[in-house]
C-alpha cells in the first residue's frame, strides 16, 4: 500500500520560499510507472495542479504556467521522497498543499489518475 | 487549458436518494475523466477513473458514465457516509484541471 507523508512549515512570510517534503512508502520515486505531483487547494482557486516529476530513463518535470517561474519539484532518490519549493510567495499562495501520485493503467496511451494523496499541509503566507 | 464545469455546485438529498452529478468538459476527453470524494479536513479520495471504472474498495452504488463531453457521477442510493464534496478531474492533458466541486448535503 502506497503512503505519502508530508512535512514542512505551516507559516511562510511573504516574499520567502515555501518548502515541503513528501516521504514515499510502498513505491519508489524512481518508478517507471508513476509520476509524483504537487496539488494545492484554496477557497478562491479550488483544486489546482502545480506540477510533477517522473522518471522514464531520465528525470522529467512539468509545471503549471501559473507558477512556472517560481516552482521547483525535485526527487530525492536516496531518501525516496520528493520536495516542493515555491519562491517569492504572496498571500495568494495560502492553501492546503498535497503530494499526490499519478497512477497509470499500463496501456499504450494510458489512462491516469491521482491516487493516493498525502494528508495535506496547510501553508499560510503571512507576516 | 481544459475547463471543467460541474453542476450543481451543491445539492440537498436524503438517505436512499439517487444522486446525479454532472461535469462538462470544454473539449473531448476520450474518457480521460476521474471522480474524487472529499470529506472535511481530508484529502480527496479516488472513486472512479477513466470515466466509468470503479476504484478498488469503492462501493458499487457509485458509477460513472459519459456522453460526448458530458460526464456523470451517479450514487444509486445515498448513504450517510456519502455526504461530502465531489470533484471531477480531466487527465487528458496538461495542465490537469478539476471541476469546482459539488457539495452533497443532508436534506
Interface residues (C-beta under 8 A of the other chain):
Chain A: X46 X47 X48 X49 X62 X64 X65 X98 X105 X111 X112 X113 X114 X115 X116 X117 X118 X119 X120
Chain B: X31 X32 X34 X36 X42 X43 X44 X45 X46 X49 X50 X53 X55 X87 X89 X91 X94 X95 X96 X97 X98 X100 X101
